[in-house]
Amino acid sequence: MNTTPAVKNAVSHLPPLAALGPLLALLAACAFFAVQSDRFLTAPNLTLILQQVMVVAVIAIGQTLIILTAGIDLSCGMVMALGGIVMSKLATEMGLPPAAAIACGLAVTMAFGLLNGLLVTKVKLPPFIVTLGTMNIAFAVTQLYSQSQTITELPSSLISLGETFTIGSTSIAWGVLLMLALYGITSFALKETARGRHVYAVGNNPEATRLTGIPTQRVLLGVYVLAGLFYGLASLLSVGRTGVGDPNAGQTENLDAITAVVLGGTSLFGGRGAVLGTLVGALIVGVFRNGLTLMGVSSIYQVLVTGILVILAVAADQLSHKGAR
């Protein structure tokens, strides 16, 4: 289906200042911590930051797609944890080949995405309420299915994305490459394809988009299912990084993902943002946590700083939204 001029006009990308803001904030944070610790700008530490943020960053891709449609997903962390448990148990206790176990885990996370999408599009429930409910459902199913036990002795192929390769003296996890590839593919799809532009249009003005002949409900449903796929891929990265299936994983990743999206400049009002900005937002959080750790600052202050950054980013988005009206 070709994108009509009306839909093209509805697509709103980040203005130059908003696009540069997260990147400038990231560079400023890096400069600050480089002064505070001579270990910060070393290659091993920078690659460590990438490995630390890769799980949340991939979850945040799905969260970005949903927020671009003016929705939100509180269930992403718990769905990710459930996907990891399904993959781990099927591969160890049921004896499934790792590829089949991974496929089943992805199917489960996409099923939760489908459930969220159907409740939002067909039952017309608010995304906040829907995903708050499915967050608790996913948590309960994870605990029941795993019997609250960590799953160990996973097959090597299931945790291969957590393994590293060496460039010079620097070790880089394969999962980092997958994360960067997913961001590149998603960014291209949003900017250069009709379906990607439909996502922006639905978030910007769903009624006007519907009147142009775009199936807005189908677009929304597809976004939630695709987000579920990203959560499943994040669960594979989480299993690879930790080497176990952890039923207690994902309990903070939902808020961390939303934080990355907001810091990256995507508007909570929908229709405006860039997925590459989300990657920058995830890196901002990772840099602050890593830098403060190197400075010996207590973890509770890291949470405090993250909260302040989120409030500032949302306030800037609010002012920008008011100025645009």
N, C-alpha and C positions, 0 to 999 in steps of 0.2 A: 504494500500500500504506500503510495507516494505521500509525502508530507505536504499539506496545503500551506499557502502563504500565511494563513491565520495561525496555524500551529507553529510555523517558523517564527512568527512574531512573538508568540507566547513563550518561546524558549528564552530563558534569561540566564546568561552566564555571569560569573563573578565580575564586578567592575575591577579595573586595574588595581586600585588601592586595596580593596578587599582581597584580591588574589595575592598581592605582594605581602600583605600584613602577616599572615602565618609564617611565610618564609623568612621575613625579616626578624620575626620573633624567635624563630629557630636559630638563625645565625647569631642573634644577640645573646641567646642562652648559651650557645656553644662558646662564644667569645668570653663570656663571664666565667664559665666553669674552666675554660682553658687557663685563665689567670689564677683561679683558685687552686687548681691541681695540675701538676705537670704530667699526670697519668691520663688526663681526660682525652687529649687529642692523639693518643697512641693508637695505632691500627688495631691491636687486640681489643682495646676498650670500645672503639667505635663499632667493630663487628659484633661485640658482645651486646651493645645497645640494639643493633638490628635483630639479633636472635631473641632478645628479651621482648621486643615489641611485635614480632612477626605474627603471633597468634591473635592478639588484639587487633592488629592492623588488618588481618584478613576478615575477621568478624566485622570490622568497621566498614568494609566494602559493602556488605549486605545492609548494614545499618544506614549507610549513605544513600543507597538506592531507595530505601523506605522513607527516610527523612526528606528526600527530594520530592516525594509524592505527598508531603505534609503529614506523614504518619510517624510512628515511632515503634520500636520493638524492644520491649523489656525482657523478652524470653531468650535472647540470642545466646547469653552465656550458659544458661541451663541446657538449651538445645545442643550447644556445642559439647557440653560434658556428656550428655546422653549419647551423642554420636560416637564419642571416644570409647565409652563403655561398651556399646554394641560391637564396635570393631574389635575391641580387645577380647571380649568374652567369646565371640564367635570364632576368633582365630586361635584362642588357647583352649577353651573348654569344649567347644563344639568341633574343633579340628578343621574348620573351613580354610581353604587357601586364603592367604592374606588379601588377594585381589577381590575375592568374593566377599570377605568380611568388610573390606573398605566400601564396596558397592552397597552392602546392606546398611552400613552406617550412614552413608550419603542418602540412601532412600529414606531412612528414618528422619533425618534432619529436614529433608525436602518435604516429607509428609507433614511435619510440624509447620513448615512454611505454607503449605497448601491449606492446612487447617486455619492458620491465622488469616490467610487471604480470603478464604470462603466466609469466615465470620465477619470480616470487614466489608466484603463486597456484596454478599448475599443477605446476611442477617443485619447489615448496616450498624454493627457495633463499633464504638470508637476504638482505634488501634491501641490506645493506652490500656483500656480495660481488657481487651482481648488478649494482649500479650502479657499483661499482669497475670491473667488466669493461666495461660499456657506456660508461663514461667514456673508457676507452682506445680503444674501437672508434670512438666519435664523433670523438675527436681525430684518429685515423689517417685516417678517411674525409674529414674536413675538410681535412687537409693534402694528401691525394691528389687530391681533387676540385678544390681550388683551386690545386694545384701550388705550395702555400706562397706564393702571390702575392696581394697586396692588390688588391681589385677597386674600381676608381674609375669616375668619370663615370657615376654612377647616375642614373636618371630622377628628376626632381624629385618626382613623386608617391610614389616609394619612400622618400624621406627627409623627407616632409612633416611627420612627427611630431616631427622635430627643429627645425622652424621655430617661431618665436615670434609671439605677439601682445602688444600693449602695453595695460596698464591704468595710466593716469597716466604715470609715467616708468619703470615696471617692465615688463620683458619676461618673459613666461612661455611655456614650450614647450608645444605641444599635447600632447606625450607625457605631461606631468605631469597633465593633465586625464584622459587615458586611464588612467594609473596610479590616480588617485583613484577613478575610476568603477569600475575592476576591484575595488578594495578594498571599495567600497560594495556592489557586487553580490554578491561572495563572502561578505561578512559577513552580509548579509541571508539568503543561501541556507543558510549554516551554522546560523543561529539560528532561522529561521522556516519551514524546510521539513523534511519528513520525511527526505528524502535527506541533508540536511545533518546532521541529528541521528544518522542511521545512521553517519556518519563518526566522530562522537564515540564512539558505542556500540562500534564495531568496535575502536577504539583502547583503550577502557576495559576491555572484556572480550569478546574475539571469540567464545569458546565459549558464553557466556551469550547473546550476541546471536544466534548461529546457532540456538540452541535456541528462541528466540522466533519463528523463521521468517524472519528477515532473511537474504537471500543474501549472506553476508559476503564470499565470493570475488568476487562481482560488484561489490560496493561497492569492494573493494580495486582491482580491475581498472579500474573507472571513475575512481578517484582518480588512478592513475598516468597514464591517458590524458589526463585533465583537466590534470594537472600539465604534461604535454608541450605542451598547448595554451598554457599560460601561458609556458613557455619560448620557444615560437614567437613570441608577442606581444612578449616581452622582446627577442628577436633583431631584431624590426622596430624597436623603440625604439633598440636599439644602433646599427643601421644609420642610423637617422634622426639620432641624436646625433652620430655620427662622420662621416657622409657617405660612408662606404666599407664594403665587405665585408671584414672583417679576419679572416683565418684564425687569428690568434693571440689573438683575443678569448676571453673566458670562462675563462681559466686560473686566475683567483682567485675568480670569481663563485660557484662552488659553496660555498666556505668562507664567503664574505661572506653568502650567502643563509642558510646554517645559523646564522651568527652573529646575523643579524637575527631569525631565528625564536626562538633561545634568549634573546636579550636582550629580546624581546617577551613573554616569559613562557610560551611554549608548552612543555609538558613533553615531554622526550625519551622518557618512558615511555608516551606516547600518551594520548588521551582527555581532555586538559585543555589549554585554550589559547584564544586568540582571534586572528583574522587581523588585526584592527586593532592588536593588540599588536605584530604583526610589522612593521607600518608604523612604529610608534614605535621598534622596535628598529633598523630600517634608518636612521631619522632620527638615532638616537643615534650610530651609526657615522659617518654623514655629518657630523654636527655636530662630533664629536671630530676627524675628519680635517681638516675645514675650519678649525676653531678653532685647532688646532695649527699648521696651515700659516700662518695669519695671524700667529701668534706667532713664526714662524720656526723652529719645531721640526723637526728632521730627520724624514724619512718613516719611518725605521726605528723611531723612538720611537712613531710612530703605530701601527705594527704591534704594538709591545710593549703599548701601552695597550689595543688591541683584544683581544689575547690575554688580558690580565688580566681584562677585562670579561667575556669568554666564560667563563673559569674560575669567576668569582664567580657568574655567572648559573646555570651548571650545578650548582655547589655548593648554591646556594639551592634549585634544583629537587630535588636529591637529598635535602636535609633535609626539604623539604616532602613528598616522596613517602614518606619514612620515617615522618614524623609522621602521615600519613594512614592508614598501615596499622595 
